[in-house]
Amino acid sequence: MLDPSHFITHKTNVNITGTKINIKYPIKLGRIKE
């Protein structure tokens, strides 16, 4: 259940940074965890 919570937190951090590479990182992590 912590998967979705963590994903949202990472997504927010990425938005603040605005880095395209950073966005790819969290997506991969979520996919592996799923």
N, CA and C of each residue as an Amber inpcrd file, in Angstrom:
protein
   102
   0.8410000  -1.1980000   0.0000000   0.0000000   0.0000000   0.0000000
   0.8870000   1.2650000   0.0000000   2.1400000   1.0940000   0.3700000
   3.0410000   2.2610000   0.3980000   3.5340000   2.5900000  -1.0180000
   3.3060000   1.6900000  -1.9540000   3.7540000   1.9300000  -3.3400000
   3.1400000   3.2090000  -3.9080000   1.8070000   3.3320000  -3.8810000
   1.1470000   4.5180000  -4.4390000   1.5440000   5.7830000  -3.6830000
   1.6380000   5.6830000  -2.3780000   1.9880000   6.8570000  -1.5550000
   3.3860000   7.3460000  -1.9490000   4.3300000   6.4250000  -2.0520000
   5.7030000   6.7940000  -2.3850000   5.7660000   7.3850000  -3.8010000
   4.9980000   6.7770000  -4.6990000   5.0070000   7.2420000  -6.0930000
   4.5510000   8.6980000  -6.1700000   3.4830000   9.0160000  -5.4340000
   2.9550000  10.3870000  -5.4510000   4.0260000  11.3540000  -4.9270000
   4.7120000  10.9670000  -3.8640000   5.7240000  11.8490000  -3.2730000
   6.8520000  12.0780000  -4.2900000   7.2780000  11.0290000  -4.9500000
   8.3500000  11.1520000  -5.9340000   7.9140000  12.0360000  -7.0970000
   6.6450000  11.8500000  -7.5140000   6.1300000  12.6240000  -8.6470000
   6.1710000  14.1190000  -8.3140000   5.8210000  14.4650000  -7.0970000
   5.8090000  15.8750000  -6.6890000   7.2400000  16.4280000  -6.7230000
   8.1790000  15.6530000  -6.2260000   9.5730000  16.0880000  -6.1880000
  10.0830000  16.3220000  -7.6100000   9.6940000  15.4420000  -8.5070000
  10.1260000  15.5630000  -9.9000000   9.5460000  16.8370000 -10.5080000
   8.2870000  17.0990000 -10.2130000   7.6300000  18.2940000 -10.7570000
   8.3840000  19.5490000 -10.3230000   8.8210000  19.5760000  -9.0810000
   9.5410000  20.7460000  -8.5580000  10.8770000  20.8980000  -9.3050000
  11.5350000  19.7790000  -9.5310000  12.8250000  19.8220000 -10.2240000
  12.6130000  20.1430000 -11.7030000  11.6030000  19.5220000 -12.3090000
  11.3130000  19.7860000 -13.7230000  12.3370000  19.1130000 -14.6230000
  12.9270000  18.0170000 -14.1470000  13.9270000  17.3130000 -14.9600000
  13.2830000  16.1350000 -15.6820000  13.5190000  16.0390000 -16.9760000
  12.9280000  14.9360000 -17.7520000  13.5130000  13.5930000 -17.2990000
  14.8050000  13.5730000 -16.9930000  15.4610000  12.3260000 -16.5610000
  14.8740000  11.8770000 -15.2220000  14.6290000  12.8420000 -14.3600000
  14.0870000  12.5250000 -13.0350000  12.7210000  11.8670000 -13.1560000
  11.9470000  12.3130000 -14.1260000  10.5930000  11.7650000 -14.3190000
  10.7080000  10.2900000 -14.7300000  11.6910000   9.9610000 -15.5400000
  11.8540000   8.5870000 -16.0160000  12.2530000   7.6770000 -14.8490000
  13.0240000   8.1970000 -13.9300000  13.5080000   7.4030000 -12.7990000
  12.3570000   6.8700000 -11.9360000  11.4650000   7.7600000 -11.4720000
  10.3480000   7.3480000 -10.6180000   9.4180000   6.3820000 -11.3420000
   9.2210000   6.5880000 -12.6240000   8.3260000   5.7100000 -13.4010000
   8.9080000   4.2910000 -13.3980000  10.2100000   4.1780000 -13.5830000
  10.8460000   2.8570000 -13.6270000  10.7170000   2.1820000 -12.2580000
  10.9230000   2.9600000 -11.2120000  10.8400000   2.4040000  -9.8560000
   9.4410000   1.8590000  -9.5940000   8.4410000   2.6280000  -9.9950000
   7.0550000   2.1990000  -9.7680000   6.7560000   0.9360000 -10.5650000
   7.2860000   0.8470000 -11.7610000   7.0270000  -0.3160000 -12.6140000
   7.6550000  -1.5590000 -11.9770000   8.8530000  -1.4410000 -11.4890000
   9.5470000  -2.5890000 -10.8810000   8.8010000  -3.0270000  -9.6160000
   8.3260000  -2.0490000  -8.8590000   7.6400000  -2.3690000  -7.6040000
   6.2940000  -3.0310000  -7.9040000   5.6580000  -2.6000000  -8.9880000
   4.3460000  -3.1550000  -9.3490000   4.5320000  -4.6190000  -9.6820000
